[in-house]
Structure formats: C-alpha cells, structure tokens
Amino acid sequence: MKTAIVTDSTAYLTLEERNSYNVHMIPLSVNIEGTFYDEEIDITASEFYDRVRGAAEFPKTTQPSVGKFVELYETLGKDYDEIVTIHLSSGISGTFQGAVQAGAMVEGINVHAFDSEVAAYLQGFYVKEAAKLASKGASGEQIMTHLNDLKDTMDDYIIVDDLQHLQRGGRLSAAAALIGGLLQVKPILTFQNKVIVPFEKIRTRKKALRRVEEQLASAVEKHGALQATVIHANCEKEAREWMKSLEAAYPTVDFTLSYFGPVIGTHLGEGAMAMGWIKK
C-alpha cells in the first residue's frame, strides 16, 4: 500500500522537512497591494512582514483552487494507491473543503481529507505523524484513525499584540476585538470547534506567556511526553529565548521552533507568539 501525504503551506514545514518526510505541499497565497504571492514559494515570512509593515492596504489571503488540488491528486494517482490530505482548520479557511471537492472529482485513487482544526506547525505535527505511518505502508484509513486519536491530546494557545488583524480578516468577532482594544490587554486565543476564540485576557505579555506555560505544565502532567512547538510572527529572538527556558524546565517535551508565514501572519499580525503540543 502506497499512501501519499499532502498538506498546504500553512503547516509551515520547512523544505527540508517536506523532502525528508516525502510530503507534497499545495500553497495558499497572499495578495499584497494587488500582487499575489504563493507563500513558501514566492515570498518568505521575513520578506512578507517587511513588505506589509508600511503597506497602505491590508493584505488578503486566498485558498488554492479546486483545480490545483485535482491536478496534484491526479499526478499522485500515477504512483500512489491512496492520498491523505491534511489542511488548516475548516473554520477559518475553505482549503479543506476544496480538498474534499477535489478528492470526489479524481478517479483511480482514494483521497482521505483530514481537517486539522488548527493551523501552522500544529497542523504540521499531524502531517509528520501521517508521513511516518505512510513510510511504513499504512493505509489511508489507518492513518486517519491515528490522526483522529491524536486530536484528543492537541492543544494550542496564541498571544497577539493587536486583535484588529483577526477582526479585519473576519477570523474573530468585532466584539472580541473591541474588548481587547479597550482594555489594552494581551489576549490569549485558542482554537475551539475549528475557530479562533478568546481563552483569557491577560494584562501583560510576560504574564500571558507564563499562563500558557501553566497550560503546558498541566498537559505534561496529564500526558507525559509531548511534542511541542513555539511559533512566532517575526519575533524569533524572543521565541527562541522562551523555548530555551521551556526546554530546561520540561525535559520530557520535544520542542520545535516554527513561524507564522504570510497567510497566517496576515491574520495574527507581527509579534504574535504561540505554543501548542500533541502527545508523543
């Protein structure tokens, strides 16, 4: 049984990781003042933040067309028996639904679509788990069962500097954005039922980071060994220092440093930080 693993660019797996795990990637794109860029291909994360910092227009993001999915699936159908295609939460993007539609259109290969219900490197955790199983000959159904089992151990927390990015992009209600702005808080957000919602409102960034670490400690107590990621929106130095202190405090957790690229960065804004984990 040969099963291909597909994901989209918002998993933010590096090119080396994609090659190492034999993962096929389809990009989302970002529109900066009328010019479209496929993220991870046409523009890097650091280039994106430099471009939009003084831009007159708020960037827009675009999901892949169904046709691009169909083209990729048909190509993979020449060499594989099945496809497991893993995408960012259907609550914040239509990418997953596009993958489902494309899977129903191709012939000769069975396509299993998995809604990660999260985004960024947390989505990447699912991709890597799927790829490991695929390399051992697991079927699409076996991989899907494993991924669904892992969902119970997944958790994520996002700290943003400015809720206006999420509100303008339609990923957070205006009421929630207004509350954050009026109180000058550093809100902690999380994915719940596939959408981004407020978790807690914290007065300072330092306290917000500490609160997220408390959640990690509870997860370690519950699950033991974890895979975790610290994700940053163009604030690598701060993220790396935080991760270094976490590594010293939680020896049973394997940490990976990652980043919010152009598409997710459009909605979170520069300076956002996140941490999430899944059972090892």
C-alpha positions, -999 to 999 in steps of 0.1 A, spaced: 0 0 0 15 33 -11 -1 64 6 8 99 -4 7 127 22 -4 161 11 -7 193 31 -10 230 24 16 257 30 1 269 63 17 238 81 50 258 76 71 227 74 105 236 60 115 224 26 140 201 43 112 186 64 89 182 34 116 164 14 126 142 44 91 131 51 81 129 14 52 154 19 35 171 -11 26 208 -5 0 230 -22 3 267 -14 -21 293 -3 -14 328 -15 -13 363 -1 -23 395 -20 -2 425 -11 -14 456 -28 -26 438 -59 2 413 -63 -3 377 -55 24 356 -39 23 318 -32 37 315 3 67 293 9 74 297 -29 73 333 -40 78 351 -7 94 342 27 80 351 61 105 378 68 100 394 33 63 394 40 65 413 73 89 438 57 65 444 28 33 448 48 47 469 77 41 501 59 16 490 33 -15 512 26 -38 482 21 -45 453 45 -32 421 28 -57 395 16 -53 357 16 -65 332 -10 -70 295 -7 -59 271 -35 -84 265 -63 -101 231 -66 -84 227 -99 -49 229 -83 -59 201 -59 -73 180 -88 -41 184 -108 -19 174 -78 -41 144 -69 -42 131 -105 -4 134 -107 0 115 -74 -25 88 -86 1 76 -111 24 65 -83 2 60 -52 -28 39 -42 -43 65 -17 -38 101 -6 -42 115 29 -46 153 26 -42 174 57 -53 210 60 -58 240 82 -90 243 101 -122 245 80 -134 271 105 -110 297 92 -105 287 56 -122 269 27 -90 250 19 -102 218 35 -135 219 16 -116 225 -16 -96 193 -9 -128 173 -2 -143 185 -35 -112 177 -55 -110 143 -39 -145 135 -51 -136 146 -87 -105 124 -93 -107 88 -104 -85 59 -97 -72 70 -63 -89 72 -29 -85 106 -12 -89 109 26 -92 146 37 -83 155 73 -94 187 90 -67 195 114 -90 221 132 -58 241 139 -31 257 117 6 264 114 31 239 129 4 222 149 -11 211 116 25 201 107 25 177 137 -3 158 120 14 158 87 46 143 101 27 116 120 9 107 88 41 106 69 58 83 94 29 58 91 28 61 53 65 53 51 57 20 70 30 10 45 -1 21 65 -33 26 46 -52 59 44 -78 46 68 -52 35 93 -36 69 91 -69 88 95 -77 67 126 -44 76 142 -47 113 135 -82 114 149 -70 97 181 -43 123 184 -68 152 184 -77 145 220 -41 154 230 -37 185 209 -38 219 225 -28 254 214 -26 290 227 -19 322 207 -8 355 221 -14 385 198 -4 422 201 -33 435 181 -67 419 176 -75 442 147 -57 419 123 -80 390 132 -111 412 132 -103 428 98 -97 393 83 -130 380 96 -114 354 119 -126 370 152 -158 388 161 -158 426 163 -170 424 199 -140 403 210 -116 427 191 -132 457 207 -129 443 242 -92 436 237 -86 471 224 -104 490 251 -88 471 279 -53 472 264 -48 435 272 -27 408 257 -54 383 249 -46 346 248 -66 329 220 -72 292 211 -89 271 186 -122 258 197 -147 240 175 -125 249 145 -125 286 150 -103 311 169 -118 322 202 -106 341 233 -92 319 260 -82 345 286 -75 382 287 -41 390 304 -27 424 312 9 419 300 27 398 275 50 384 302 20 372 322 4 358 291 35 337 283 35 325 319 -2 315 317 5 295 285 33 277 303 9 268 331 -12 250 305 18 232 292 26 220 327 -9 206 331 -6 188 297 28 172 308 12 161 340 -17 145 321 1 130 290 37 127 300 60 130 269 49 157 244 59 172 211 56 209 213 62 239 192 69 276 198 57 297 169 65 333 162 54 361 138 88 377 130 100 378 167 124 349 165 148 361 193 120 363 219 106 329 207 139 312 209 147 325 244 112 313 256 118 279 241 152 276 256 137 282 291 109 258 284 134 231 273 152 234 306 120 232 326 103 203 307 128 176 298 101 152 286 89 176 259 105 178 225 103 214 213 104 227 177 108 264 168 85 275 139 70 306 124 38 322 112 42 327 75 24 352 52 -11 337 52 -15 331 90 7 362 97 -18 383 78 -45 374 104 -24 374 136 -1 403 129 37 408 135 48 400 170 23 372 177 35 342 196 20 307 201 27 274 217 10 241 211 15 204 216 5 169 209 12 136 227 44 120 216 
